[in-house]
Amino acid sequence: MPHSLVINFTPISDIPVGYTSGKHLHALFFTLVNSVNPELAQYFHQSEANKSFTVSSLQVISNYKNRDNFLNYKQQNNIKKGSNCWWRITLLDDTLFSKLTKLWLNLRPQKPYHLGSGELMITSVLASPDSHLWANAISYQELYNQASETERNITLKIYTPTAFRQGKYDVSLPTAELVFNSLLRKWEKYSNISFSNANFDCLFPAYFDINTEIIIEPKTKFIGCIGTINYKILGEVETTLIKQINTLADYSFFSGLGRKTTMGFGIIKRLKSSP
């Protein structure tokens, strides 16, 4: 069962802006897991398991009043002590949530955690869709069962820079083939519901409002796209394939898209209406 968890916290000292990116929240997640289950932390470090979760960068609630659906990929300033903050984790492996039960039970508000030179107190973990727009949990079978067999409009909003690996190089243009094959690989790995015969020749971009973003960090330079793109399913297509495509589009909320999803990149959500 994929889970999308929102962790609310309050800094008890200022957090430097350089420590608000996804890679530092990735490290904080490992710190939390290691504190209750060192073996599981080691599992996450293994390359084969490295895509079984995703994290977002740090979010500040006060910056986005009345924009609950928004998710920012970078902060411009230090995060002040006492700010209302959150960060998102998704878990794709069916067994992960239960293995981390001890972690959720032991996130005590009186225990500070470090983020750079700052400290924070975790106040709550939200997991249900009525608690936060970025929280949810649903079984793989339910995701498939509720997917439409007739909907031919797929609109995706890419919130954080997203790129795809082709050979030795990154590609930032979200073609239907790159997007849906990326989603399919994770679905096939974690769902136990095979879409092995799926193909995406029937998908065509109908609308896009995207641009590239360049992320320059001390040890890496990453170029990805953000924005909105709409695909249409065209031609005579079997209902089974339409259902599979809609399932993958819905699954993108949990799985993320493309490269470096464990570092805050590739965060995506399907929009209900076409642009």
HELIX and SHEET records of a PDB file:
HELIX    1   1 VAL A   17  TYR A   19  5                                   3    
HELIX    2   2 GLY A   22  VAL A   36  1                                  15    
HELIX    3   3 PRO A   38  HIS A   45  1                                   8    
HELIX    4   4 SER A   47  ALA A   49  5                                   3    
HELIX    5   5 ILE A   61  TYR A   64  5                                   4    
HELIX    6   6 LEU A   96  LYS A   99  1                                   4    
HELIX    7   7 THR A  101  LEU A  105  1                                   5    
HELIX    8   8 TYR A  140  GLN A  146  1                                   7    
HELIX    9   9 ALA A  176  TYR A  190  1                                  15    
HELIX   10  10 THR A  239  SER A  255  1                                  17    
HELIX   11  11 THR A  261  MET A  263  5                                   3    
SHEET    1   A 5 PHE A  53  VAL A  55  0                                        
SHEET    2   A 5 CYS A  85  LEU A  91 -1                                        
SHEET    3   A 5 HIS A   3  PRO A  11 -1                                        
SHEET    4   A 5 GLY A 118  LEU A 126 -1                                        
SHEET    5   A 5 PRO A 112  LEU A 115 -1                                        
SHEET    1   B 4 PHE A  53  VAL A  55  0                                        
SHEET    2   B 4 CYS A  85  LEU A  91 -1                                        
SHEET    3   B 4 HIS A   3  PRO A  11 -1                                        
SHEET    4   B 4 ASN A 136  ALA A 137 -1                                        
SHEET    1   C 3 PHE A  53  VAL A  55  0                                        
SHEET    2   C 3 CYS A  85  LEU A  91 -1                                        
SHEET    3   C 3 GLN A  59  VAL A  60 -1                                        
SHEET    1   D 4 LEU A 203  GLU A 217  0                                        
SHEET    2   D 4 THR A 220  ILE A 233 -1                                        
SHEET    3   D 4 ASN A 153  THR A 162 -1                                        
SHEET    4   D 4 ILE A 268  LEU A 271 -1                                        
SHEET    1   E 2 PHE A 164  GLN A 166  0                                        
SHEET    2   E 2 TYR A 169  VAL A 171 -1                                        
END                                                                             
